[in-house]
Amino acid sequence: MIEGRCPKCGYCRAGWALRVPRNQSCPVCGAALEIYEGGKKVSQGYSPFTAEKYYINQPSDIPAPGDKTEDRST
């Protein structure tokens, strides 16, 4: 049986639903659960609070949305 344990608050849950990423975060504190199978850690769960951050570099010549400096007299 698959078991998920929270490293922050100690919350535990078990079941096959832990195979789906949306069920791999702690409902108490939001941390990613550590996933165990047969008493052995198999993976780190997913949490939107600890997910990777992505940065997009925009070209400098594109005005930001809502920028008032744009000429709209036409």
Beta strands, then each sheet from edge to edge (+ up, - down):
strand 1: 2-5
strand 2: 12-14
strand 3: 34-37
strand 4: 40-44
sheet 1: 2+ 1- 3+ 4-
end
